[in-house]
Each structure stands twice: as C-alpha cells, then as structure tokens.
Amino acid sequence: MTKKSLQPLTKGASKKRIILFKGISIILIPLLILFLIELFLRLFHYGNDYSLFIEYKGDKDYLVFNPDASKKFFTEQQIATKGNSEVFKKKKDNNTFRIFVLGESTTIGYPYFHNGSFHRWLQYRLTHTYPDKNFEIINLSLTAVNSYTVLSFAKEVVNYEPDAVLIYTGHNEYYGALGAASTQNLGSNPQVINFILSLRNLKLAQFIINLYEGIKNAFGSGGTKPGGDRMQLMVAKQEIPYYSDLYEKGITQFRDNMDEIMNLFSKQHIPLFVSNLVSNERDLKPFISFEPDSKSPEFKASLTSGIKAFADNNLKLAESCFKKADQLYSSSAICNYYLGQLAYKQNDFVKAKQYYLKAKDLDGLRFRAPEKFNEILTQLCSKYPDTKLVDTRAAFENNAAHQIIGDELTVDHVHPDLKGYAIISDTFYESIKKSKLFPETGENSITFKQLRAKMPENMVDSIAGVYRVLNLKKHWPYNDLHATDSIKIITYEEKLAYKLAFENIKWANIMDNLYTYYINNRQMLKARNVLENLALEYPTDADLYERIAMLSGELNDTENIIFNFKRSFDLAPSFNKAHYLFVNYLKIDKPADAIFYIDYAISNNSQGFNLSPIKTNTEQIIQLQKQYLKDTANVPVLLQIANSYAAMGNKDGALKYAAKALKPDPENKTALLLITQIKNTSNR
C-alpha cells in the first residue's frame, strides 16, 4: 500500500480524535471548574462541616457529636435541632464497650432529656452491673427527624468501632425533616433524597442552596420562620388519609431506609437492636377524623348523639348510635375511638384495643406511627441475623391496664413518662443480655425494680418535663389554652424547673444551683443525686465521681464510696483515691480487691506513710481466708484473721471474725477479749 493511499485514513482518524478530545474537554473543563470552586470554598472554610463527629474542645483525644450535623437534613437550617454532647475516645480502649443510640425525640428523652432518656437508665444499670468495664453510650438522636437522619448517621457510625447500635424511630416519618409531608422536604423518592443528602457534604452544593435561600428570602418568599411551635412548623400537609398516596410514600420511605440501615450493619456484623414503637392508644382522641362525602348529615347526627349518650353514661344508646354511624362510614377515626371507649367501659378489652388501634391508623394527622410500621420492623429484623427486634410494645402492654397503652405510661401522643423510659431501657437491656454480648451477671446484677429505686432522682428534670408537656398541649394540635394554668411556682425545685423549661438556662448551671441549695440545707442524699445526674451527663469527669464518693462517706454508704472512688481512680489515679479504696475494701472484708490499691499507694506514696504492715497483714488475711474456705469451723484461723484486721485498725473486720469464732466455740476467751477491747476502744 502506498503512502498516498494512507493519507485519507489518517485524516479521518485525526478528525475522530479531535471530536473525541473536544467531547472530553466539554465534560472535563466544567468538572475541573467545579472542582476548583469546591477547593476554593474549602480553602476559605465556607459553609458547614456535616461530619457526624468533631474533635472535643476539652480534650483532643476525644470526639463529640457535631452540633452542625443536623443542618444537613433541614432545608431551612435555622430550625435545625441539636442533640447531646457525649464524648468518647478517638481510640477505643480494650476494656470499653461502645454503644451508639439512634432515633428521634423519644430516643433523646423528650420531655425530660438528660437522665430521663432510656439510654441514661441503661448507662446507670450497665456501669453498676459491670463496674470493671467501661461503657461509652453515645446518643445521636435528634428531635424532629426520622429514618433519613438515622440512615445517614448509621453510614458514619460503622466507622467508629461500635459494639452495639440501638435504634428507636418511626413516629416522625411523615412530618420529621425530609418526611413525606414535612415542610423540610426534598421530594418523595428515598433513593433520590439520600443521593441529595450525600451531595450536601459538598461546599459547592451548600453555596448553591444558600444562594437560592438568599434570593427566595430577598423577594419575600421565605419559608418557615422560627419562633412558632416546632410541631406546626414541620407540618406541610396535615391531612393524610389512610392508604392515600402520601400515606404510602411514608410507608415506602420507612421500609426502604430501615432495610438499608439493617443491611449496612449486617454486612459489618455489628449487633443491631431495633425497637418497635409505642404510642398512647387509650387516652388520646384522634387529631383529625375524616367524614364521608355522602351521607354526612346522617352520619354526623348519629355520631353526635352517640357522644352525648356516652357522656351521659347511657351506654346502650351510645352503642346503638356509634354502630349506626360505623355502618354508614367505617373509616371514621373518632367513631372508632368512641367504640373503643365503649368496649373498654363494657370490659371487652380485646375489642377495645382493636378499635383504639384502628382509630389511631385512621387519624389523619400522623404524629403516631401506623401499625404497619411495627409490621415492617418485625419483617426486616427477621431478615438479618445480626439484628434483634426489641419488643418494647409488649413490655409497655404488660405494664398497662388491660394491656392497652394510655396515660399511665405516656405524657402525650407518643412520648413515655419516666416509668416508660425505664421500661424501654429494661427491654433493650434484656435483649442485649439475651444476645450474650456481656458475661453472666453476678452479685452486682440489678433488677428492674432495683433500677427504678436506685436511679438518682432529679425533681427539677421531672418537673421541667411536666412543664414542657403542658406547654406543648397549649399549642397546636392540642390547642388546650388552659394547659399551663396548673403551673404553680412555689418550691425552689419548681423555680429552677421553670427556668430550665422556659428561660433557656443551661442545664449544667441549673444543676449547680440545685446542688448548692441542697448542700446549704444539709440535704445530702439529694445533693448526691444531683452529682450522680451530672456524672451520667459527663462520665469522663473524674472529679464528679470523687465528690460523689466523699458525699457517700457522709451518708455511710460504703458500696457507693467504693464504686465512685474506683470510677474516679480509673480516670485519674492518685494516692488519696487508692488509700480510700483499700481502706473501704478492707472494711467490707475484700482484701483481694484491696491489694491492688495498696500496691499503687506504696508505689505512689506522696504522704510518706508506712504501708508495708498493711500489705503484710492483707496478704496474710488473703491466705488465711483460703484456709478458712477449706474448714469453716477452724477457730484459730478465724482468730488470726480477726487479729490481723485489729492490727490494721479495722474494727469492723476484727469484730466480724471474732463473732464467727464464737459460733463453734461460744466461750472462746481470745475472741471474747478481742471483742471487749474493740468495744472499749470505740467507747472512749
């Protein structure tokens, strides 16, 4: 082939290359420009960092929940909510069990927050049941969000070495941020919304969104304005009929997002505990009840007559009227609710529950998750082996009158009272325990009854919770204008609770004031409760545990002296703490536990004490106790232990073993003399 014959082919190939290069340039140059703009914006720290965690300002070795992380889910960021600030180590210790908690307002503990939340009840129980283990329980829940936020957070949580993840979510699926009927909406397709959420991490995307919001506000077409009631601010469409397109969109987004969440943790083999949902069934009328398009006058007349007859306790007439109304239109939420009330009064609790649940599902204002959500959770949990369904619903029913959940466990439409939050914690605890993530509990095991008795009571948080609920019911959708009339500010706790609920005073400042008040009035147990509340909020503060231990000393509570000094020592060891610990361990006759702290005190003896005799006596007691276990009637061994304790000035230990020696030998002169000497010394 000649050179001349090749020329047309070469020219043709060159044209194709030019077209290809032009095409690539058309694509790459804009991408390069966008990349440079993104780089420029990052260089000047434009916009928000939506990372789930940021470095804790108080200690660079710790991470904390990013307060800006929530802004990613709100189209109008001025109403974005904030969560807890619970720190955890960047590098997890070998002895640490790390739990992340994901969810919405119930999960964060509304209306009590802080130590009302179920995760704090769980934290208290775990730390006291397993005192030698460190628990990091990080609650990443937010009010006014739903499964979109939970999914987004879950995608980051997997990278932070969770030993378990707990989820309670579902009630905000329609009106929470990005919900199907929310003002903070990006559409209705879960895949599209999750893609847009991923783009929001880009500074360029934030710039475009902010530019759009600025133009919209400049021309007077701004959206939701802060300052109103948050529940109403979040609702774009109030009326969502049962099985309507909008209702089905909520079902779809919940199923798709929860499926992706469970699949994500399953692939990583991370134990996931997902609770089903509870709400007020018996004591809450439906917010919106639809009426039939046809036969409306006849239906309305029958319903009205039934309600009047029910109020007059004419149950026979009420039943006749309600059943007639139901025959005319079976999809009335309010009619089904009154049929439930009627059945309840007639002691037909099975039928009453059926009517109550149907009324809830027919309620056009969807602040309570439909029953379909619990069905979805049951189905999905059975699909993934590392996911366990936590049956909170059954636990609430077992604690409710006739197994129908009402005001005795809830404060409004969906939020539990303090007993309810304790029940949620217990249900998660038992589910985790059943999964054998922890060893079998021994002498430190806490029953649910003991938990409720021991959990440090905080009157201010409890009262503030009541105030918040009363304020909530004053506004839409309750619209009870007299709800707050019952608020009376008399006690000091009520004054502080009012400030906490309505004046935006920081919780930590309120707790400091409450502690000072109790100390000044010599109410030591209540003062200690406040410190224990603070320790649950700030579990890495060694000073708090030391203060609790010292107050426990004034209360002669050896168990809490040891527990809290040990917590403080583990965080910040010192000679004084070690000294308190070995003295109290010896006091309760646990020399094997004392020896570690004796050794530490000897190695770090800043006071110049001669601790060698104490160590010698303690080691001797440990050996003698081993002999005693082989022969519990060995009086000489018992007397040796008693004398060793007496030599250390441990009167309790000496008396204990001298008394034991007298059981097989009541006339033992050595034991009797030792007891007399100790009592005489004590009386001086």
Helices and strands as residue ranges (DSSP letters): H 3-43, E 53-55, E 62-65, G 69-73, G 77-79, E 88-89, E 96-103, H 105-108, G 114-116, H 118-129, E 134-139, H 147-157, E 164-168, H 190-199, H 203-218, H 230-233, H 245-267, E 272-275, H 296-311, H 315-328, H 333-345, H 349-362, H 371-383, E 387-390, H 392-398, G 401-403, H 418-434, H 448-454, H 459-474, G 483-486, H 492-502, H 507-520, H 524-537, H 542-554, H 558-571, H 575-587, H 591-603, H 612-630, H 635-647, H 651-662, H 669-683
